[in-house]
Amino acid sequence: MSYLDTTHDVYKDAALTPDVGLCCTTNPIWELPGLKIPKIMQEMNYGCGSTVNARDLTNNPKVLYVGVGGGMELLQFSYFSRQKGGVIGVDVVKEMIEASEKNFKVAETQNEWFKSDFVDLRFGDALNLPVEDNSIDVAAQNCLFNIFKADDLKKAIEEMYRVLKPHGRLVMSDPTCEQSMNDTLRNDERLRALCLSGSLPIAEYVEALTDVGFGTIEIRARKPYRILDPKNYATDELIYIESIEVAAIKDPMPADGPCIFTGKAAIYYGDGNHFDDKKGHVLVKNQPLAICDKTANALADLKRDDIFISESTYHYDGGGCC
Ligand SMILES: C[S@@+](CC[C@H](N)C(=O)[O-])C[C@H]1O[C@@H](n2cnc3c(N)ncnc32)[C@H](O)[C@@H]1O
């Protein structure tokens, strides 16, 4: 039996018996005008953070959601797409597909705009998606990829890359951890399946995305998630786990490397009314410009005393350089 079988069993159980405490969601359940999330979907919210952002969902996008859970985020995506088959949902656990199917029927009774056939549920594996090449505008996963070990993570990201259209985006939320975890924790299949011991440091997580070819990365949020303490887990030290929300955009890879936005900004405060680095970045006096880490490093290398570069806030919400 591999850790993937254990994961399968954990989520089969979680499909048959909703488990409110299974994953520690770090977001409040949000609703919008006319959008009601059924209680059963809230109880089966097995994610952290959110992958649904209105700004990704303009121009009638085709959405793919991998690892459906109770279906809450597919309902939220459907709120924006509102068309038959507008959101494809893929899950490898048959019982989870069946549970979410039932939940969509409940959602129909509470949301007059929603029809179950807005969601096209497909049985399939994140490692071999039953989805055509270059057919998806927005692909999403929440709290699944952190479970995968390195080779499977690479495969899962390659699959998302394959199905996305050029400039399409992969939107994700996953736990991350900056401390190293010992092998006992790492190889504990159940803890991994529960999203507690597979998480990577942010830089490694981002590298896994850029290695596959995503040219632009946005880190949109970073929040506290969980503690593994020596009393309850096989660790000598307290381990702090966070969660992040990330978008990886299938932009061509720039010749000088990926644009990774971690929430930095540059502010010009010199004597002129602007500063132009002649590489496409114009800093208007006293106006913060969101910059990727690559641009931040290039501006810092100029060693000017009239440009301030902020630290990463890990809260990037669009705009700026590149
Ligand atoms: C932690 S839950 C997250 C569920 C949902 N994304 C949410 O936020 O509530 C992981 C989900 O991925 C599914 N899953 C596990 N392994 C998978 C795989 N290899 N391919 C597709 N789905 C998988 C599970 O059945 C479960 O629905």
The ligand as an SDF file (V2000), in Angstrom:
LIG
                    3D

 27 29  0  0  0  0  0  0  0  0999 V2000
   -7.9180   17.8870    1.6800 C   0  0  0  0  0  0  0  0  0  0  0  0
   -9.2460   17.4330    0.6350 S   0  0  0  0  0  0  0  0  0  0  0  0
   -9.6530   19.0180   -0.0550 C   0  0  0  0  0  0  0  0  0  0  0  0
  -11.0390   19.0760   -0.6140 C   0  0  0  0  0  0  0  0  0  0  0  0
  -11.4510   20.4280   -1.2020 C   0  0  0  0  0  0  0  0  0  0  0  0
  -10.4600   20.9060   -2.1260 N   0  0  0  0  0  0  0  0  0  0  0  0
  -11.6860   21.4460   -0.1050 C   0  0  0  0  0  0  0  0  0  0  0  0
  -10.9880   22.4750   -0.0960 O   0  0  0  0  0  0  0  0  0  0  0  0
  -12.5550   21.2190    0.7360 O   0  0  0  0  0  0  0  0  0  0  0  0
   -8.4610   16.5910   -0.7010 C   0  0  0  0  0  0  0  0  0  0  0  0
   -9.4040   16.1690   -1.8340 C   0  0  0  0  0  0  0  0  0  0  0  0
   -8.6280   15.6010   -2.9020 O   0  0  0  0  0  0  0  0  0  0  0  0
   -9.1540   14.3350   -3.2640 C   0  0  0  0  0  0  0  0  0  0  0  0
   -8.0060   13.5380   -3.7600 N   0  0  0  0  0  0  0  0  0  0  0  0
   -7.0860   12.8540   -3.0460 C   0  0  0  0  0  0  0  0  0  0  0  0
   -6.1520   12.3200   -3.8600 N   0  0  0  0  0  0  0  0  0  0  0  0
   -6.4810   12.7050   -5.1140 C   0  0  0  0  0  0  0  0  0  0  0  0
   -5.9070   12.4750   -6.3970 C   0  0  0  0  0  0  0  0  0  0  0  0
   -4.7850   11.7660   -6.5330 N   0  0  0  0  0  0  0  0  0  0  0  0
   -6.5240   13.0070   -7.4780 N   0  0  0  0  0  0  0  0  0  0  0  0
   -7.6700   13.7390   -7.3490 C   0  0  0  0  0  0  0  0  0  0  0  0
   -8.2590   13.9780   -6.1540 N   0  0  0  0  0  0  0  0  0  0  0  0
   -7.6760   13.4700   -5.0630 C   0  0  0  0  0  0  0  0  0  0  0  0
   -9.8270   13.8300   -2.0130 C   0  0  0  0  0  0  0  0  0  0  0  0
  -10.8050   12.8670   -2.2900 O   0  0  0  0  0  0  0  0  0  0  0  0
  -10.4260   15.1240   -1.4620 C   0  0  0  0  0  0  0  0  0  0  0  0
  -11.6560   15.4210   -2.0750 O   0  0  0  0  0  0  0  0  0  0  0  0
  1  2  1  0
  2  3  1  0
  2 10  1  0
  3  4  1  0
  4  5  1  0
  5  6  1  0
  5  7  1  0
  7  8  2  0
  7  9  1  0
 10 11  1  0
 11 12  1  0
 11 26  1  0
 12 13  1  0
 13 14  1  0
 13 24  1  0
 14 15  1  0
 14 23  1  0
 15 16  2  0
 16 17  1  0
 17 18  1  0
 17 23  2  0
 18 19  1  0
 18 20  2  0
 20 21  1  0
 21 22  2  0
 22 23  1  0
 24 25  1  0
 24 26  1  0
 26 27  1  0
M  CHG  2   2   1   9  -1
M  END
$$$$
